């Protein structure tokens, strides 16, 4: 038997999982959306944002950064990144599918829900995550001055975005 965790006084003996049976022949399986809805649905934008923030936390933590999240969601930034020498206010945005507008690419907002562009006095870094391609973009405020949105083209061979210089730009920290 495992030793109990002295801090919590608990032991986890085993973890079990259960698999679902295959549906009977001839019956179509209904798509499962999970208890909080289908994240591809437009009505789940907040949930998609939360997922992108969690992915950023995991990525930044594995790179050795200290991280903190402010209480509530009324600030202009989603989290604080501690580099050991400085604290950065970070706003995380995400794109989950190719834009339907002419030219394609992935559309990312550089503004708050009130459609006002972020300013250097409000955030230090805007992080954009293109989910299907696992592509991270890190923008200092000077990169999107007076812009409400940006279009990113991370696929090789496709139209090149003027923002490619900020792709995987973790040196901004």
Helices and strands as residue ranges (DSSP letters): G 42-44, H 45-62, E 66-68, E 79-82, E 87-95, E 106-109, E 125-130, G 131-133, E 135-140, G 141-144, E 149-152, G 164-166, G 170-172
